[in-house]
Amino acid sequence: MGFSTGRWEGDSLILDTSIFNGQNWFDRTGNYHSDRLKLTETLTLQTPSVIHYEVTIDDPEVFTRPWPISMPLYRRMEPTT
């Protein structure tokens, strides 16, 4: 829902996203963003089943400073029904 560009830095994929179309929000409570929102996401494969995900949310109209988040993303291993 924005314009994204990507590049590789070593083993990490870096995604920069801006120019959002206004059709998105942060969460179900309706937290908003301005037209100056920029996301910088980093995805790094740690194991065949784990990606380390980091994102920095930068919106100087809404937040007093950039907001970083980091978490592992795990592949589902159980059978699906």
C-alpha positions as CSV (number, residue, x, y, z in Angstrom):
1,M,0.0,0.0,0.0
2,G,3.0,2.2,-0.6
3,F,6.0,2.5,-2.9
4,S,8.8,0.0,-2.0
5,T,12.3,-0.4,-3.2
6,G,14.7,-3.1,-2.1
7,R,18.3,-3.8,-2.0
8,W,20.7,-6.5,-0.7
9,E,23.2,-5.6,2.0
10,G,25.2,-8.8,2.5
11,D,22.8,-11.5,3.5
12,S,20.0,-9.0,4.4
13,L,17.2,-7.7,2.2
14,I,16.5,-4.1,3.0
15,L,13.1,-2.6,2.0
16,D,12.3,1.1,2.1
17,T,8.6,2.0,1.7
18,S,7.0,5.4,1.5
19,I,4.3,7.3,-0.5
20,F,1.5,5.3,1.1
21,N,-2.0,5.4,-0.5
22,G,-3.9,6.1,2.7
23,Q,-5.6,2.7,2.7
24,N,-3.6,1.3,5.6
25,W,-3.4,1.7,9.3
26,F,-1.1,0.4,12.1
27,D,-3.5,-1.7,14.0
28,R,-7.2,-2.5,14.7
29,T,-7.5,0.4,17.1
30,G,-7.1,2.8,14.2
31,N,-3.7,4.3,15.0
32,Y,-2.9,6.6,12.1
33,H,0.1,7.9,10.2
34,S,0.8,11.0,8.2
35,D,1.9,11.3,4.6
36,R,5.5,11.5,5.8
37,L,5.5,7.8,7.0
38,K,8.6,5.8,6.0
39,L,9.3,2.2,6.8
40,T,12.7,0.6,6.6
41,E,12.5,-3.2,6.9
42,T,15.4,-5.7,7.2
43,L,14.9,-9.4,6.6
44,T,17.8,-11.7,7.4
45,L,17.7,-15.5,7.0
46,Q,19.0,-17.0,10.2
47,T,18.2,-20.7,9.6
48,P,16.1,-22.4,6.9
49,S,13.1,-22.0,9.2
50,V,13.8,-18.6,10.8
51,I,13.9,-15.0,9.4
52,H,15.0,-12.2,11.6
53,Y,12.7,-9.2,10.9
54,E,13.4,-5.6,11.8
55,V,11.4,-2.5,10.9
56,T,11.9,1.1,11.8
57,I,8.8,3.2,11.6
58,D,9.6,6.9,11.0
59,D,6.8,9.5,10.9
60,P,7.9,12.8,12.3
61,E,4.3,14.1,12.2
62,V,3.0,11.4,14.5
63,F,6.0,10.1,16.5
64,T,8.6,12.0,18.5
65,R,11.4,9.7,17.2
66,P,11.8,6.6,14.9
67,W,10.1,3.5,16.3
68,P,12.2,0.3,15.9
69,I,10.7,-3.2,16.2
70,S,12.5,-6.5,15.9
71,M,11.3,-10.2,16.0
72,P,12.0,-13.6,14.6
73,L,9.6,-15.0,12.0
74,Y,9.2,-18.8,12.2
75,R,8.1,-21.1,9.4
76,R,5.1,-23.2,10.3
77,M,6.2,-26.8,10.5
78,E,2.9,-28.6,11.5
79,P,0.7,-30.0,8.8
80,T,-2.2,-27.8,7.7
81,T,-5.8,-28.9,7.4
